[in-house]
Amino acid sequence: MKLYHYVHCPFCIRVRMALGLLDIEFESIVLPYNEEEKPKSLTGVKMLPIFTFSNGENINESLDIIAKLDKGNILKNENLKTSERDAVEDLLSKLGSDVHSLCMPYWIWTPEFNNESRAYFQTKKEVKRGPFNKLIQNRDQYLKSFENNLESLIPHIDKFYKSESLSIFDIMIASHIWGMYIFPEYQFPKTVHDYLQRVKRECKFDYHIDFWKD
Ligand SMILES: N[C@@H](CCC(=O)N[C@@H](CS)C(=O)NCC(=O)O)C(=O)O
């Protein structure tokens, strides 16, 4: 089985976390961001993650991939059918927007990118968010908004999100805010850092593993 992914992508990280939690072996294929042909040939669209199952089926929606992998429903996927999902999605779209504005100008300098994929990514993302140098100049505004939204998460993550045990909601939350670990000099509040480390341990998640794997 194969996972086609981008290292920085929160939706791809969801699948990596789930695979780790479920102890499923897979081949990791990090595609350059400017590679259009491969994803289109697999699913018809240039969007990752894509998971190739052992029967040759290719699927590209992180939560659909996870639901199909999680045969024993370890992640309590039925949570996705509750009204709590709207609250989580709403918080994630707010947190995710600031994480993207803050981290995109730094993600492009990680080893995942080369000159071509960096230029492709930057050109594409600047259409929506404006010039990356402005994102960096306005970092305080995005940080303030991120921290405000994080405040509303803190009362719910004593152990895992509104629960004593990890669920799909934790994978959705942790994968979305993980990027802030690479934002220069940013430190998560201790409660959030401890929570992320709990998710990391359960999911045996290693952000950089793809760079060091042979
Ligand atoms: N709903 C999808 C979203 C996946 C997604 O947005 N992937 C982004 C990367 S973070 C992508 O492939 N974008 C392609 C592009 O912008 O060229 C999922 O949950 O898997």
The ligand as an SDF file (V2000), in Angstrom:
LIG
                    3D

 20 19  0  0  0  0  0  0  0  0999 V2000
  -10.3630   17.4900    1.5680 N   0  0  0  0  0  0  0  0  0  0  0  0
   -9.0340   17.0230    1.2100 C   0  0  0  0  0  0  0  0  0  0  0  0
   -8.1030   18.2260    1.1710 C   0  0  0  0  0  0  0  0  0  0  0  0
   -6.6980   17.8840    0.6980 C   0  0  0  0  0  0  0  0  0  0  0  0
   -5.9220   19.1320    0.2780 C   0  0  0  0  0  0  0  0  0  0  0  0
   -6.4330   20.2630    0.3600 O   0  0  0  0  0  0  0  0  0  0  0  0
   -4.6810   18.9280   -0.1630 N   0  0  0  0  0  0  0  0  0  0  0  0
   -3.8700   20.0480   -0.6380 C   0  0  0  0  0  0  0  0  0  0  0  0
   -2.5360   20.0940    0.0810 C   0  0  0  0  0  0  0  0  0  0  0  0
   -2.7130   20.6320    1.7570 S   0  0  0  0  0  0  0  0  0  0  0  0
   -3.5360   19.8360   -2.1030 C   0  0  0  0  0  0  0  0  0  0  0  0
   -3.2910   18.7330   -2.5340 O   0  0  0  0  0  0  0  0  0  0  0  0
   -3.4920   20.9140   -2.8780 N   0  0  0  0  0  0  0  0  0  0  0  0
   -3.0580   20.8500   -4.2550 C   0  0  0  0  0  0  0  0  0  0  0  0
   -2.6380   22.1760   -4.7810 C   0  0  0  0  0  0  0  0  0  0  0  0
   -2.9820   23.2030   -4.1680 O   0  0  0  0  0  0  0  0  0  0  0  0
   -1.9540   22.1960   -5.7900 O   0  0  0  0  0  0  0  0  0  0  0  0
   -8.5940   15.9660    2.2070 C   0  0  0  0  0  0  0  0  0  0  0  0
   -9.0740   15.9880    3.3560 O   0  0  0  0  0  0  0  0  0  0  0  0
   -7.7940   15.0880    1.8670 O   0  0  0  0  0  0  0  0  0  0  0  0
  1  2  1  0
  2  3  1  0
  2 18  1  0
  3  4  1  0
  4  5  1  0
  5  6  2  0
  5  7  1  0
  7  8  1  0
  8  9  1  0
  8 11  1  0
  9 10  1  0
 11 12  2  0
 11 13  1  0
 13 14  1  0
 14 15  1  0
 15 16  2  0
 15 17  1  0
 18 19  2  0
 18 20  1  0
M  END
$$$$
